[in-house]
Amino acid sequence: MNVKTKDKIATGVFYVIAVLIVVILAGLLGYILVKGVPQLSWKFLTTPPQSFQAGGGIGPEIWNSFYMLIITMLISVPISLGAGIYMAEYARKNWITDLIRTTIEVLSSLPSIVVGLFGFLVFVIQMGWSFSVISGALTLTIFNLPLLIRVVEEALNAIPNTQREAGLALGLSRWETITRVLVPAALPAIITGVILAAGRVFGEAAALIFTAGQSTPILDFTDWNPMNPASPLNIFRPAETLAVHIWKINGEGIMPDAQAVSDGASAVLILSVLLFNILARLLGKVVYKRMTSS
């Protein structure tokens, strides 16, 4: 068998594997959407759930998911940006930085339920915040930080050293070179990584079962005072997210239309994650075009 024949066989095998993966993913997404999209309506998306009767919605769960996501990203993005810049531009190459990188890799591979148990012990019990938005957001921050730090570090490392040298040659300080040259150049990759991480956090359930809780109070969307218990902005109230709600109603089996609600909620979750991925690609392309055209 000559080299060309082997190359054709290998190429054909790779094509078959790629098509098989695409078919499996398309089938999974299609199954969820075909069953879930017919359940969607304005009432379903805005009304609160019902525990013992049919006709409930997922309005508070959608709000809780996005609200917790926003708080998580507001905490984790600045921390990861600073840590990534330090690891890429300031940290010396020695056993300490190697240990830090290894630790980050280990933390990024931890099961989310382990992170959830840690958040339960620290934020729910030790801090006394009980099941709440802030407990869930801080737990998701711990879950999200290793990935975001690696995204920022790799984005900065991918920039050629000639840009660093050019900034220093123009009389810029090291910090000015980082903020005015390197970070803007790495911004498309950073934005893409942040949005993909947001989609990963949005669909998380295991870590939130032990921290944000499996219930949510009746929210008063006319009251935006964060200190009121029924306010949507209160960070010390329980906050069942969409992913936790799907797990809960399938586990309890007391809701008459649990299957329909689960199908609709799953479709909303899948569509939201797909939206995050599409948005990441679009924003990355837009920022890249603006950077290259300027």
C-alpha positions as CSV (number, residue, x, y, z in Angstrom):
1,M,0.0,0.0,0.0
2,N,1.6,3.3,-1.1
3,V,1.6,6.6,0.7
4,K,-1.2,8.2,-1.3
5,T,-3.6,5.3,-0.6
6,K,-2.8,5.5,3.1
7,D,-3.5,9.2,3.0
8,K,-6.8,8.7,1.3
9,I,-7.9,6.1,3.8
10,A,-6.9,8.2,6.8
11,T,-8.7,11.2,5.3
12,G,-11.8,9.2,4.7
13,V,-11.7,7.9,8.3
14,F,-11.4,11.4,9.7
15,Y,-14.3,12.6,7.5
16,V,-16.5,9.7,8.7
17,I,-15.7,10.5,12.4
18,A,-16.5,14.2,11.8
19,V,-19.8,13.4,10.1
20,L,-20.7,11.0,12.9
21,I,-20.0,13.6,15.5
22,V,-22.1,16.2,13.7
23,V,-25.0,13.8,13.2
24,I,-25.0,12.9,16.9
25,L,-24.9,16.5,18.0
26,A,-27.5,17.5,15.5
27,G,-29.8,14.6,16.5
28,L,-29.4,15.5,20.2
29,L,-30.2,19.2,19.6
30,G,-33.0,18.5,17.2
31,Y,-34.6,16.1,19.6
32,I,-34.6,18.6,22.4
33,L,-35.8,21.5,20.2
34,V,-38.5,19.5,18.5
35,K,-40.0,18.4,21.8
36,G,-39.4,21.7,23.6
37,V,-40.1,24.5,21.2
38,P,-43.9,23.7,20.9
39,Q,-44.1,24.2,24.7
40,L,-42.8,27.8,24.5
41,S,-45.2,30.7,24.8
42,W,-45.1,34.2,26.4
43,K,-47.0,32.9,29.4
44,F,-44.6,30.0,29.8
45,L,-41.6,32.3,29.7
46,T,-42.9,34.9,32.1
47,T,-45.1,33.2,34.7
48,P,-43.8,31.5,37.9
49,P,-43.8,27.7,38.2
50,Q,-46.6,25.7,39.8
51,S,-45.7,22.8,42.2
52,F,-48.9,20.8,42.3
53,Q,-50.9,21.9,39.3
54,A,-50.3,22.2,35.6
55,G,-49.9,25.4,33.6
56,G,-46.8,26.9,35.4
57,G,-43.9,28.7,33.7
58,I,-40.3,29.4,34.1
59,G,-40.1,33.2,34.4
60,P,-38.3,33.5,37.8
61,E,-35.9,30.7,36.8
62,I,-34.9,32.6,33.6
63,W,-34.4,35.8,35.6
64,N,-32.3,34.0,38.2
65,S,-30.1,32.4,35.6
66,F,-29.2,35.6,33.8
67,Y,-29.0,37.6,37.1
68,M,-26.6,35.1,38.6
69,L,-24.6,34.9,35.4
70,I,-24.2,38.7,35.3
71,I,-23.0,38.8,39.0
72,T,-20.6,35.9,38.3
73,M,-19.1,37.6,35.3
74,L,-18.8,40.9,37.1
75,I,-16.7,39.2,39.8
76,S,-14.7,36.7,37.7
77,V,-13.8,38.8,34.6
78,P,-11.7,41.5,36.4
79,I,-10.0,38.9,38.6
80,S,-9.2,36.6,35.7
81,L,-8.0,39.6,33.6
82,G,-5.6,40.7,36.3
83,A,-4.4,37.2,37.0
84,G,-4.0,36.4,33.3
85,I,-2.0,39.6,32.6
86,Y,0.3,38.8,35.6
87,M,0.9,35.2,34.5
88,A,1.6,36.2,30.9
89,E,3.6,39.4,31.4
90,Y,5.0,39.7,34.9
91,A,5.4,36.2,36.4
92,R,8.9,34.8,36.0
93,K,9.4,31.2,34.7
94,N,10.2,29.2,37.8
95,W,8.8,26.4,39.9
96,I,6.4,28.7,41.7
97,T,4.7,29.8,38.4
98,D,4.7,26.2,37.2
99,L,3.0,25.2,40.4
100,I,0.4,28.0,40.0
101,R,-0.3,26.9,36.4
102,T,-0.6,23.3,37.5
103,T,-3.0,24.3,40.3
104,I,-5.1,26.2,37.7
105,E,-5.2,23.2,35.5
106,V,-6.3,21.0,38.4
107,L,-9.0,23.4,39.5
108,S,-10.3,23.6,35.9
109,S,-10.7,19.8,35.8
110,L,-12.6,19.6,39.2
111,P,-16.2,18.2,38.9
112,S,-18.7,21.0,39.4
113,I,-20.3,19.1,42.2
114,V,-17.1,19.3,44.2
115,V,-16.9,23.0,43.7
116,G,-20.6,23.2,44.8
117,L,-19.8,21.3,48.0
118,F,-16.9,23.7,48.7
119,G,-19.3,26.6,48.1
120,F,-21.9,25.0,50.4
121,L,-19.3,24.6,53.3
122,V,-17.8,28.1,52.9
123,F,-20.5,30.5,51.7
124,V,-23.7,28.8,52.8
125,I,-22.6,27.5,56.2
126,Q,-19.4,29.4,57.3
127,M,-20.4,32.8,55.9
128,G,-24.0,32.3,56.9
129,W,-25.5,33.4,53.6
130,S,-27.6,30.3,53.3
131,F,-29.0,29.4,49.9
132,S,-28.7,32.6,48.0
133,V,-27.7,34.4,44.8
134,I,-24.4,35.5,46.2
135,S,-23.5,32.0,47.4
136,G,-24.2,30.6,43.9
137,A,-22.4,33.5,42.1
138,L,-19.3,33.2,44.2
139,T,-19.3,29.4,43.7
140,L,-19.6,29.8,40.0
141,T,-16.8,32.4,40.1
142,I,-14.5,29.7,41.6
143,F,-15.7,27.3,39.0
144,N,-15.1,29.8,36.2
145,L,-11.8,31.4,37.2
146,P,-9.4,28.7,36.0
147,L,-10.8,28.7,32.5
148,L,-10.9,32.5,32.2
149,I,-7.4,32.9,33.5
150,R,-6.1,30.4,31.0
151,V,-8.0,32.2,28.2
152,V,-6.5,35.6,29.1
153,E,-3.0,34.2,29.5
154,E,-3.1,32.3,26.2
155,A,-4.6,35.3,24.3
156,L,-1.7,37.5,25.5
157,N,1.0,34.8,24.8
158,A,-0.3,34.5,21.3
159,I,0.7,38.1,20.5
160,P,4.1,38.4,18.8
161,N,6.9,39.9,20.9
162,T,7.5,42.4,18.1
163,Q,4.4,44.3,19.4
164,R,5.9,44.4,22.9
165,E,9.2,45.6,21.6
166,A,7.4,48.2,19.4
167,G,5.6,49.7,22.3
168,L,8.7,49.9,24.4
169,A,10.6,51.5,21.5
170,L,8.0,54.2,21.3
171,G,8.7,55.2,24.9
172,L,5.7,53.5,26.5
173,S,6.1,51.9,29.9
174,R,5.5,48.2,30.4
175,W,2.0,48.8,31.8
176,E,1.1,51.2,29.0
177,T,2.3,48.7,26.5
178,I,0.1,46.1,28.1
179,T,-3.0,48.3,28.3
180,R,-2.6,50.1,25.0
181,V,-1.1,47.5,22.7
182,L,-1.3,43.9,24.0
183,V,-4.8,43.9,25.7
184,P,-6.5,45.5,22.7
185,A,-4.8,43.1,20.3
186,A,-5.9,40.1,22.5
187,L,-9.4,41.5,23.0
188,P,-11.1,39.4,20.3
189,A,-9.8,36.1,21.8
190,I,-10.6,37.3,25.4
191,I,-14.2,38.3,24.5
192,T,-14.8,35.0,22.7
193,G,-13.5,33.1,25.8
194,V,-15.5,35.2,28.2
195,I,-18.8,34.6,26.3
196,L,-18.1,30.9,25.9
197,A,-17.4,30.7,29.6
198,A,-20.7,32.5,30.2
199,G,-22.5,29.8,28.3
200,R,-20.8,27.2,30.3
201,V,-21.8,28.9,33.6
202,F,-25.4,29.5,32.4
203,G,-26.0,25.7,32.0
204,E,-24.4,24.7,35.3
205,A,-26.6,22.9,37.8
206,A,-24.6,20.7,40.2
207,A,-22.7,23.5,41.8
208,L,-25.9,25.6,42.3
209,I,-28.0,22.8,43.9
210,F,-25.9,23.2,47.1
211,T,-25.4,27.0,47.0
212,A,-28.3,28.9,45.2
213,G,-31.0,26.5,46.4
214,Q,-33.8,24.6,44.7
215,S,-36.5,27.2,45.2
216,T,-37.2,30.9,44.6
217,P,-39.5,33.3,46.4
218,I,-42.4,35.0,44.6
219,L,-40.6,37.9,42.9
220,D,-42.1,41.4,42.7
221,F,-40.7,42.9,39.5
222,T,-42.2,46.3,40.4
223,D,-39.8,46.5,43.5
224,W,-36.2,47.0,42.5
225,N,-34.9,47.7,46.0
226,P,-32.1,45.2,46.6
227,M,-32.8,45.1,50.4
228,N,-36.4,43.8,50.0
229,P,-36.7,40.0,50.2
230,A,-39.0,39.8,47.2
231,S,-37.0,42.1,45.0
232,P,-35.5,40.5,41.9
233,L,-32.2,42.2,42.8
234,N,-31.9,40.8,46.3
235,I,-28.6,38.8,46.4
236,F,-29.4,37.1,49.7
237,R,-32.6,35.2,48.6
238,P,-32.7,31.7,47.2
239,A,-32.5,31.5,43.4
240,E,-33.4,28.4,41.5
241,T,-31.9,28.6,38.1
242,L,-33.2,27.1,34.8
243,A,-30.8,24.1,34.9
244,V,-31.6,23.4,38.5
245,H,-35.3,23.6,37.8
246,I,-35.0,21.0,35.0
247,W,-33.2,18.7,37.4
248,K,-35.7,19.3,40.2
249,I,-38.9,18.7,38.4
250,N,-37.6,15.5,36.8
251,G,-36.4,14.3,40.2
252,E,-39.5,15.0,42.2
253,G,-42.2,13.9,39.8
254,I,-45.0,15.8,41.6
255,M,-45.8,18.3,38.8
256,P,-48.6,17.1,36.5
257,D,-47.1,18.5,33.4
258,A,-43.5,18.0,34.5
259,Q,-42.5,16.5,31.1
260,A,-43.9,19.4,29.1
261,V,-42.2,22.0,31.5
262,S,-38.9,20.1,31.3
263,D,-39.0,20.0,27.5
264,G,-39.7,23.7,27.3
265,A,-37.1,24.6,29.8
266,S,-34.5,22.4,28.1
267,A,-35.3,24.2,24.8
268,V,-34.8,27.6,26.4
269,L,-31.5,26.5,28.0
270,I,-30.2,25.0,24.7
271,L,-31.2,28.1,22.7
272,S,-29.6,30.4,25.3
273,V,-26.3,28.5,25.2
274,L,-26.4,28.4,21.3
275,L,-27.0,32.2,21.5
276,F,-23.9,32.6,23.7
277,N,-21.8,30.7,21.2
278,I,-23.1,32.6,18.1
279,L,-22.6,35.9,20.0
280,A,-19.0,34.9,20.8
281,R,-18.2,34.3,17.2
282,L,-19.9,37.4,16.0
283,L,-18.3,39.7,18.6
284,G,-14.9,38.2,18.0
285,K,-15.1,38.8,14.3
286,V,-16.4,42.4,14.7
287,V,-13.7,43.3,17.2
288,Y,-11.0,41.7,15.1
289,K,-12.1,43.6,12.0
290,R,-12.1,46.9,13.9
291,M,-8.6,46.1,15.3
292,T,-7.2,45.3,11.9
293,S,-8.9,48.2,10.1
294,S,-7.7,50.8,12.6
